[in-house]
Amino acid sequence: MLRKKLPFLHSLLSPVSRHVGHLTGHQYDVIVVGGGHAGTEAAAAAARVGAETLLITQKIHTIGALSCNPSLGGVGKGQLVKEVDALDGLCGRAGDWAGIHFSILNRRKGPAVWGPRAQLDRQRYRDFIQSELLSTPRLTMVEGSVEELLVTEPNPEEPGHHRVTGIRLANGSHAISARSVVLTTGTFLSGSLFVGQTTSPGGRIGDAPSSAGLSHTLRERLGLRTGRLRTGTPPRIVKDSVDLSLAKLHLPDSHPTPFSFLNTHTHCKPEEQLPCYLTFTTPGVERLFHHFLYCPSIESRVLRFPGRSHQVWLEPEGVTSDLLYPQGLSMTMPPDIQLRLIREIPPMRRAEIHTPGYGVQYDFVCPTQLSPALQVKSTQGLFLAGQINGTTGYEEAAAQGLWAGANAARSALSMPTVTLSRTESYIGVLIDDLVSRGVTEPYRMFTSRAEFRTSLRPDNADLRLTPKGFEEVGCVSSVRYQESLRVRNSLQDALTALQALFLSTSSWKKKLPSVPISETKSTLLTGLDLLQYNDVTFEMLASAFPESLSSFMEFAQRLKIEAVYKPHCDLNKKEIERIQREENMSLPQDIDYFSLPVSLSDEVREILDRVRPSTLGAATRLEGITPAAVVNLLNYVRVTEKKKETHRNQRQQEAQRDEELCANSTVQ
């Protein structure tokens, strides 16, 4: 379902940036601040849910720009891209359109931890995102810098101390109203750029700094706890100045795997893909770091692990780009020292730097102040997504943006917000980790963070999330939903057909003579049992039983993966059900933990009061919460729920009696 994008995109963008004065007095459902990965997904998701949405960004032409590395996905991160796509997000389809080098990382391990990844053409990716937003109904884009949030008294019927009703732009004269606001400020929230000892305000090189007023509003007006985080980017290298023959050639997969469940192929043909190259740091690099000590990525790694060689990937930035991105060489030293350093690496002995690396420091909001819907607990109508929540990476930002945008729209349209469990998605793991545990350093996704990763695989994200996105959230199109139902029903039919093939081991041996099947056990095996064997493929079974299985060949790999992980998933079911029961037990946001009539230590009460977990499940994952405290809290929740249920029943009985009395008096 890849399609040709709109031509003359930049000329089309010009009228989109409508004069701000035309927006004053207009009531939007949702305003999204920021046009990066979180902001674009948030704006598109809000519009898909049905909200009149305004996206405000400092530069229209940088919407969808890849600020740092020109790649998408990876181990853990690729799972997030697949899930964003399953919820009808943009980044997966954009990756399929802009990818120039596709590979599955971790392929030697099980499919549950495979990492779909692609090198991207920067211009193609940005064009795709901008084109998608331009064609999204109910979405307006405008250039501007937000100075402050409009804050008023809260709705007394909802939890919270404040309510956000819109934004004011930096010139101070324009206020724009909205029922919900999503902040996706990335590294621009009071951002500072630094190279060596030189610092300047900003969140990305070449862009204007954001207004300091927004940070002030969050801290002083809304009373939110904020912190500072730091990240860095490597220098961009002139490709023709690098001797790539001295680096190890790394070819892409011969058959590119699309990110999107809607695509059967990628825009870039297999033979048109570009290679990457691998090289390593040298002792000369380490010597320079000890002489000129600064910080991020490569600098801290050299200091932490002295005497080692560290990988440096030389990655293309686009089909026609003359630059290479040295993945693994983020640095903040002065430009002349950066040049000396990269020239210590053999392929780059004569390298020239096009743009030096730099670091960024920026404000973030401690994410334990958010609900699982990514709404600020103390402020009605305010949602946060991306690096403002302490994460790093395009994929983490996109996932949060989609979920915050969908919930902001639902809130604006007077619908209840929705949550994702960590038992059903990596997005749920990401959000639960943020709101339950907080961050002390930039958070990035790893497969090890997901307890049920054998169930949360890249291949089944559509089965897990697309129906929920359509039926419960409202962010998935009917076309995608119908396709997911077709896939689900076909897979179920295929599994049923496999289980119906019920033969003895000797009979299977005759059918599949090349497969080492033990005949010592006189047991009966199904086709699904056989598919769990390493040496058995679905194609082999379909060849042996064409009448039953040949119609399911398009799902051959998915069926193999389903068969391999079925025993693991069956074992996980009870634990998943337990966690889901706990997550369904809500904890009131106005509860006074210090006076709660249960046995809890002062330390536990302080933790619960500070974080204010939304559910019992979230409380169990807080650091410092003891098993005994969880049991006591569980008993309190159960007693409270029982009292509420009894009270509801009494009211229903009273109402029923009143209706009967009324009916009797009417008859008389």
C-alpha positions in Angstrom: 0.0 0.0 0.0 3.0 2.3 -0.6 1.9 5.2 -2.7 3.6 8.0 -4.5 3.8 11.1 -2.3 2.6 14.6 -3.1 4.8 16.5 -5.5 6.1 20.1 -4.9 5.7 19.5 -1.2 7.4 22.7 0.0 5.2 24.9 -2.1 2.2 23.2 -0.6 3.4 23.8 2.9 3.6 27.6 2.5 -0.2 28.3 2.8 -0.5 25.8 5.6 1.3 28.2 7.9 -1.7 30.4 8.1 -1.5 33.8 9.7 -1.7 33.4 13.4 -4.3 36.2 13.7 -6.8 34.0 11.9 -6.5 31.4 14.7 -7.3 33.8 17.6 -10.7 33.2 19.0 -11.0 29.8 17.3 -11.7 27.0 19.7 -9.7 23.8 19.0 -10.2 20.5 20.6 -6.5 19.8 20.8 -3.4 21.9 20.4 -0.1 20.0 19.9 3.1 21.9 20.6 6.1 20.6 18.7 6.6 19.0 15.3 9.0 16.2 16.0 8.3 12.4 16.2 6.1 12.8 19.3 4.3 15.9 18.0 3.5 14.5 14.5 2.1 11.3 15.9 0.1 13.1 18.6 -1.4 15.5 16.1 -2.3 12.8 13.6 -3.7 10.5 16.3 -5.9 13.3 17.8 -7.3 14.1 14.3 -8.0 10.5 13.6 -9.9 10.2 16.9 -12.1 13.1 15.6 -10.7 16.2 17.3 -10.2 19.5 15.5 -6.4 19.7 16.0 -3.8 22.5 15.7 -0.1 21.6 15.4 2.2 24.5 16.4 5.9 24.3 15.5 8.7 26.8 15.2 9.4 25.9 11.5 6.9 24.2 9.3 9.6 22.9 7.0 11.3 20.9 9.9 8.2 18.9 10.7 9.2 15.3 10.7 12.9 16.0 10.5 15.4 13.4 11.8 17.3 15.6 14.3 20.0 13.0 15.1 20.6 9.6 13.6 19.0 8.8 10.2 17.6 5.4 11.3 14.5 3.9 12.7 13.9 0.8 14.8 16.3 -1.7 16.4 16.1 -4.1 19.3 13.2 -3.0 21.5 12.7 0.1 19.4 11.6 -1.8 16.4 8.8 -3.4 18.5 7.6 0.2 19.3 7.5 1.1 15.6 5.5 -2.0 14.8 3.0 -1.1 17.6 2.7 2.5 16.5 1.9 1.2 13.1 -0.7 -1.2 14.4 -2.4 1.8 16.0 -2.4 3.5 12.6 0.6 5.8 13.4 2.9 7.3 10.8 6.5 6.3 11.5 6.3 2.7 10.3 4.9 3.7 6.9 7.3 6.6 6.7 10.2 4.2 7.4 9.1 1.9 4.6 9.0 4.8 2.2 12.3 6.4 3.3 14.4 3.3 4.1 17.6 2.7 2.2 19.1 -0.1 4.2 16.8 -2.7 6.0 17.9 -5.3 8.4 16.6 -7.5 11.2 18.8 -7.2 14.2 19.2 -10.2 16.7 18.2 -12.6 14.0 20.3 -15.3 15.6 18.0 -15.2 18.6 14.3 -16.0 18.8 11.8 -13.9 16.8 10.4 -12.4 20.0 13.6 -10.2 20.3 14.2 -9.6 16.6 14.8 -5.9 16.0 13.4 -4.5 12.7 15.7 -1.6 11.7 16.2 0.7 8.7 18.6 3.4 7.7 16.6 6.3 6.3 16.9 9.0 3.7 16.4 12.2 5.7 14.6 14.1 3.0 12.3 11.2 2.0 11.3 10.7 5.6 10.5 14.3 6.2 8.5 14.6 3.0 6.4 11.5 3.8 5.5 12.8 7.3 4.6 16.3 6.0 2.6 14.9 3.2 0.6 12.6 5.5 -0.1 15.5 7.9 -1.2 17.7 5.0 -3.7 15.1 3.9 -5.1 14.5 7.4 -8.6 15.9 7.9 -9.3 18.2 10.9 -5.5 19.0 11.2 -4.1 22.6 10.9 -0.4 23.5 11.1 1.0 26.8 12.0 4.4 28.3 12.8 5.0 29.9 16.2 6.7 29.6 19.5 4.6 29.0 22.6 5.3 31.3 25.5 2.9 30.0 28.1 -0.1 27.9 28.8 -3.5 29.4 29.6 -4.5 28.1 33.0 -7.7 28.4 34.9 -9.6 26.9 37.8 -10.3 23.1 37.5 -13.6 21.4 36.8 -14.6 20.4 40.4 -16.1 17.1 39.2 -12.7 15.9 37.9 -9.4 15.4 39.8 -6.8 18.2 39.5 -5.8 21.6 40.8 -5.7 23.4 37.5 -7.1 23.3 34.0 -5.3 24.2 30.8 -7.5 26.0 28.3 -5.0 26.9 25.5 -1.7 28.6 24.8 -0.3 32.0 24.3 2.4 32.6 21.6 5.7 34.2 22.2 4.7 37.6 20.8 2.3 37.9 23.7 -0.6 39.1 21.7 -2.2 35.8 20.5 -4.0 33.4 22.7 -5.4 30.2 21.1 -8.0 28.2 23.0 -8.3 24.4 23.2 -9.9 21.8 25.4 -6.6 19.7 25.6 -3.0 20.6 25.0 -0.2 18.1 24.3 3.4 19.3 24.9 6.0 17.6 22.8 8.9 20.0 23.1 11.7 17.6 22.7 15.1 19.1 23.6 13.7 22.7 23.1 12.4 23.2 26.7 14.9 25.7 28.0 17.5 23.9 25.8 21.2 24.8 25.7 23.6 23.8 23.0 27.2 23.3 23.9 30.4 22.5 22.0 33.5 22.5 24.1 33.1 25.3 26.7 30.9 27.3 24.4 27.1 27.3 25.1 24.1 29.0 23.5 20.4 28.7 23.9 18.6 26.2 21.6 17.3 22.7 21.2 18.8 21.8 17.8 21.5 23.4 15.8 20.2 25.8 13.2 16.9 26.4 15.0 15.8 29.3 17.3 15.6 28.6 21.0 12.3 28.0 22.6 10.6 30.5 24.9 11.7 30.3 28.5 8.1 31.1 29.6 6.9 27.6 29.0 9.3 26.1 31.5 8.3 28.8 34.0 4.6 28.0 33.6 5.2 24.3 34.2 7.3 24.9 37.3 5.9 28.0 38.9 2.3 28.1 37.8 1.5 24.4 37.8 4.0 23.4 40.4 5.5 20.5 38.4 8.8 18.9 39.4 11.3 19.3 36.6 14.9 18.2 36.0 17.7 18.6 33.4 18.9 15.9 31.0 21.7 15.8 28.5 22.2 14.2 25.1 24.6 14.6 22.2 25.1 14.0 18.5 28.1 13.1 16.4 29.8 15.2 13.8 28.6 14.7 10.2 31.5 13.5 7.9 32.1 14.2 4.3 31.6 10.9 2.6 34.3 11.4 -0.1 36.9 12.1 2.5 36.6 8.6 4.1 38.4 5.5 2.9 35.6 3.0 3.2 37.9 0.2 1.9 39.5 0.2 5.4 36.1 -0.5 7.1 34.1 -3.7 7.3 31.3 -3.8 4.7 27.8 -4.4 6.2 25.2 -5.3 3.6 21.4 -4.9 4.2 19.0 -7.9 4.1 18.5 -9.2 0.6 14.7 -9.2 1.2 13.7 -6.0 3.1 11.1 -6.5 5.8 8.6 -3.6 6.0 7.7 -2.0 9.3 4.0 -1.5 8.4 1.5 -4.3 8.4 -0.2 -2.6 5.5 2.9 -2.9 3.3 4.1 -6.0 1.5 7.3 -4.3 0.2 9.4 -1.2 0.8 9.8 1.8 -1.5 13.5 1.1 -2.0 14.1 -2.0 -4.2 16.4 -4.7 -2.6 19.1 -4.0 -5.2 19.0 -0.3 -4.6 19.8 -0.4 -0.9 23.0 1.2 0.4 25.5 -0.6 2.6 26.8 0.5 6.0 30.4 0.2 7.3 31.8 -0.8 10.6 35.0 0.4 12.1 36.4 0.8 15.6 38.0 3.4 17.9 41.8 3.2 18.5 44.1 3.9 21.5 44.7 7.3 19.9 41.0 8.1 20.4 41.3 7.2 24.1 44.4 9.4 24.5 42.7 12.4 23.1 39.7 11.9 25.4 41.9 11.9 28.5 43.6 15.1 27.3 40.3 16.9 26.4 37.6 15.7 28.8 34.0 16.5 28.1 30.9 14.2 28.1 28.3 12.3 26.1 28.2 8.9 24.5 31.6 8.0 23.2 33.3 10.1 25.7 31.7 8.5 28.7 32.1 5.0 27.2 35.9 5.5 26.7 36.2 6.6 30.3 34.0 3.8 31.7 35.7 1.0 29.6 39.3 2.1 29.0 41.6 0.0 26.8 38.7 -1.3 24.6 37.8 -0.7 21.0 34.4 0.7 20.5 32.2 0.2 17.5 31.6 3.1 15.1 29.1 2.6 12.3 29.5 4.7 9.2 25.9 5.1 8.0 24.6 6.8 4.8 22.3 9.8 5.4 20.4 9.5 2.1 20.5 8.2 -1.5 21.9 11.5 -2.8 23.6 12.7 0.4 27.3 13.3 0.4 27.5 12.8 4.2 28.1 9.9 6.6 26.7 9.6 10.1 29.3 8.0 12.5 26.9 6.2 14.8 28.6 5.8 18.2 30.8 9.0 18.1 28.5 11.5 19.9 30.8 14.2 21.2 30.9 17.7 22.5 34.5 18.7 22.2 35.7 21.8 20.3 35.5 21.2 16.5 39.3 21.1 16.0 39.6 18.4 18.7 36.7 16.5 17.1 38.7 16.5 13.8 41.8 15.2 15.4 39.9 12.5 17.2 38.1 11.1 14.1 41.4 11.1 12.2 42.7 8.6 14.7 40.3 6.0 13.2 41.9 4.3 10.1 39.1 4.9 7.5 38.9 8.5 8.5 42.6 9.5 8.5 41.8 12.2 6.0 38.2 12.8 6.9 36.6 16.2 6.8 33.8 17.3 9.1 30.8 19.0 7.5 29.0 19.8 10.8 30.6 19.2 14.2 29.0 17.2 17.0 27.3 19.0 19.9 25.5 18.4 23.1 22.1 19.6 24.4 20.8 20.1 27.9 17.1 20.6 28.3 14.3 20.5 30.9 12.1 17.5 31.4 9.1 16.9 33.7 9.4 14.1 36.2 7.0 11.6 34.6 5.7 10.1 37.9 3.4 13.2 37.8 1.6 11.7 34.8 -1.3 9.3 34.6 -1.1 6.2 32.4 -3.0 8.2 29.8 0.0 10.6 29.8 -2.1 13.4 31.3 -0.6 15.5 34.1 -2.4 14.3 37.2 -2.7 17.8 38.8 -3.7 19.6 35.6 -6.8 18.9 33.6 -6.4 18.9 29.8 -2.6 18.8 29.8 -0.7 15.9 28.2 3.0 15.4 27.8 4.9 13.1 25.3 8.5 12.5 24.2 11.7 13.8 25.7 9.8 16.1 28.0 9.0 12.9 29.9 12.7 11.9 30.2 12.9 9.5 27.2 15.4 9.4 24.3 14.9 8.1 20.8 12.5 8.7 17.9 10.6 5.4 18.6 9.9 6.2 22.3 8.7 9.7 21.4 6.4 8.4 18.6 4.8 5.9 20.9 4.1 8.4 23.6 3.0 11.0 21.1 0.4 8.7 19.6 -1.0 7.7 23.0 -1.0 11.2 24.4 -2.7 12.6 21.2 -5.4 9.9 21.2 -6.2 10.5 24.9 -6.1 14.3 24.5 -8.7 14.0 21.8 -10.8 11.6 23.8 -10.7 14.0 26.8 -11.6 17.0 24.6 -14.5 15.1 23.1 -15.8 14.1 26.6 -14.8 10.5 26.2 -12.9 8.6 28.9 -9.1 8.3 28.5 -7.7 4.8 27.8 -4.6 2.9 29.0 -2.4 0.2 27.7 -1.2 -2.6 30.0 2.4 -3.7 30.1 1.0 -7.2 29.5 -0.3 -6.2 26.0 2.3 -3.9 24.5 5.8 -2.4 24.6 4.1 1.0 24.6 2.4 -0.1 27.8 5.7 -1.1 29.3 7.2 2.2 28.3 4.4 4.3 29.8 4.2 2.2 33.0 7.9 2.4 33.6 7.8 6.2 33.2 4.8 6.9 35.4 5.5 4.3 38.0 9.3 4.5 38.4 10.4 7.8 36.8 13.8 8.4 35.3 17.3 9.4 36.5 18.8 9.3 33.0 17.3 9.3 29.5 15.0 6.3 29.2 15.3 4.0 26.1 13.5 0.8 25.3 15.1 -2.6 25.6 13.4 -6.0 25.1 14.6 -6.9 28.6 12.2 -4.4 30.1 9.1 -6.4 28.9 8.3 -9.4 31.2 6.1 -11.0 28.5 8.3 -10.4 25.5 7.5 -13.8 24.1 3.9 -12.6 23.7 4.8 -9.0 22.7 6.5 -9.8 19.5 7.0 -7.6 16.4 5.1 -10.0 14.2 1.8 -9.9 16.2 1.5 -6.2 17.1 -1.5 -5.9 14.7 -3.3 -8.8 16.4 -2.7 -7.3 19.8 -3.4 -3.6 19.2 -5.3 -2.9 16.0 -8.7 -4.1 17.2 -8.2 -2.2 20.5 -7.2 0.9 18.5 -10.4 0.7 16.4 -13.0 -0.5 19.0 -11.8 1.2 22.2 -9.5 4.1 21.2 -10.9 5.3 17.9 -7.5 6.0 16.3 -7.5 3.2 13.7 -9.1 3.4 10.3 -11.7 1.0 9.1 -9.5 -0.2 6.3 -6.7 -1.2 8.7 -9.2 -2.8 11.1 -10.8 -4.9 8.4 -7.3 -6.1 7.3 -6.4 -7.1 10.8 -9.6 -9.1 11.2 -8.8 -10.9 7.9 -5.3 -11.7 9.2 -6.6 -12.8 12.6 -9.3 -15.1 11.1 -6.9 -16.6 8.6 -4.3 -17.3 11.2 -6.9 -18.9 13.4 -8.2 -21.0 10.5 -4.6 -22.1 9.7 -3.9 -23.1 13.4 -7.1 -25.0 13.5 -6.1 -26.8 10.3 -2.7 -27.6 11.7 -4.2 -29.0 14.9 -6.6 -31.2 12.8 -3.6 -33.0 11.3 -3.3 -35.7 14.0 -0.8 -38.5 13.1 1.4 -41.0 14.8 5.2 -40.4 14.8 5.7 -43.2 12.3 3.1 -41.6 10.0 4.8 -38.2 10.3 8.1 -39.8 9.6 6.7 -41.1 6.3 5.3 -37.7 5.4 8.5 -35.8 6.3 11.4 -38.3 5.9 14.0 -35.5 6.1 12.9 -34.4 9.6 14.5 -36.2 12.6 11.3 -37.4 14.3 11.8 -40.0 17.1 9.7 -43.1 16.6 10.5 -44.6 20.0 7.5 -42.8 21.6 4.1 -44.1 20.5 2.5 -40.7 20.7 0.2 -38.8 18.4 1.3 -35.4 17.2 -0.5 -32.6 15.5 0.7 -30.4 12.7 1.1 -27.6 15.2 3.4 -29.9 17.3 5.5 -30.6 14.3 5.8 -26.9 13.4 7.5 -26.4 16.7 10.5 -28.5 15.5 13.5 -26.4 14.4 13.8 -28.3 11.1 10.1 -28.1 10.1 8.7 -25.1 8.1 5.1 -24.4 7.3 6.1 -24.7 3.6 7.1 -28.3 4.2 3.7 -29.1 5.9 1.8 -27.3 3.2 3.6 -29.4 0.6 2.7 -32.6 2.4 -0.9 -31.5 3.0 -1.8 -29.1 0.2 -5.5 -29.5 0.5 -5.5 -28.3 4.1 -2.7 -25.8 4.2 -1.8 -24.3 0.8 -4.3 -21.5 1.1 -2.4 -20.1 4.1 1.1 -19.7 2.5 1.1 -15.9 2.9 1.3 -16.5 6.7 4.0 -19.1 6.6 6.5 -17.2 8.8 3.9 -15.9 11.2 2.5 -19.4 11.7 6.0 -20.8 12.4 6.5 -18.1 15.0 3.1 -18.7 16.6 3.8 -22.4 16.9 7.3 -21.9 18.4 6.0 -19.5 21.1 2.7 -21.2 21.9 4.0 -23.1 24.9 5.6 -20.0 26.4 2.5 -17.9 25.8 0.3 -20.6 27.5 2.6 -20.6 30.5 2.4 -16.8 30.7 -1.4 -16.6 30.7 -2.0 -17.0 34.4 0.6 -14.4 35.3 -0.8 -11.9 32.7 -4.3 -12.4 34.1 -3.0 -11.7 37.6 -1.4 -8.5 36.6 -4.4 -7.4 34.6 -6.6 -7.9 37.6 -4.3 -5.7 39.7 -4.3 -3.1 37.0 -8.1 -3.0 37.0 -8.1 -2.1 40.7 -8.0 1.7 40.6 -6.5 3.8 43.4 -8.3 7.2 43.9 -6.1 10.1 43.0 -7.3 12.1 46.0 -6.6 9.4 48.6 -4.8 10.6 51.7 -2.1 8.0 52.2 -0.8 9.5 55.4 -4.2 8.9 57.2 -5.1 5.6 55.4 -6.3 3.1 58.1 -4.0 0.3 57.0 -0.6 -0.9 58.2 1.9 1.0 56.0 5.4 2.3 57.0 6.1 6.0 56.8 8.5 5.4 53.9 5.8 3.5 51.9 3.2 6.3 52.6 5.7 8.9 51.4 6.3 7.0 48.2 2.6 6.4 47.5 1.8 10.1 48.2 4.6 11.4 45.9 3.9 9.1 42.9 0.2 8.6 43.4 -0.1 5.4 41.3 -3.3 5.1 39.3 -3.7 1.3 40.0 -2.7 -1.3 42.4 -0.6 -2.9 39.6 1.4 0.4 39.2 1.9 0.5 43.0 3.4 -3.0 43.0 6.2 -1.8 40.7 7.3 1.2 42.7 10.8 1.0 44.2 10.5 0.7 48.0 7.0 -0.8 48.1 7.2 -4.0 50.1 5.1 -7.2 49.4 3.4 -6.7 52.8 2.4 -3.1 51.8 0.9 -4.4 48.5 -1.2 -7.0 50.4 -2.5 -4.4 52.9 -3.3 -2.0 50.0 -5.0 -4.8 48.1 -7.2 -5.6 51.1 -8.1 -1.9 51.5 -9.0 -1.7 47.8 -11.2 -4.8 48.0 -13.0 -3.6 51.2 -13.5 -0.1 49.6 -14.8 -1.6 46.4 -17.1 -3.9 48.3 -18.5 -1.0 50.3 -19.1 1.0 47.1 -20.8 -2.0 45.5 -23.1 -2.4 48.5 -23.9 1.3 48.5 -24.7 1.1 44.7 -27.0 -1.9 45.3 -28.8 -0.1 48.1 -29.4 3.0 45.9 -30.6 0.8 43.1 -33.0 -1.0 45.4 -34.3 2.3 46.8 -34.8 3.7 43.3 -36.6 0.5 42.3 -38.9 0.8 45.4 -39.6 4.5 44.6 -40.6 3.5 41.0 -42.9 0.8 42.3 -44.6 3.2 44.8 -44.9 5.7 42.1 -46.5 3.2 39.8 -48.9 2.0 42.5 -50.0 5.5 43.3 -50.6 6.2 39.6 -52.8 3.1 39.3 -54.9 4.1 42.3 
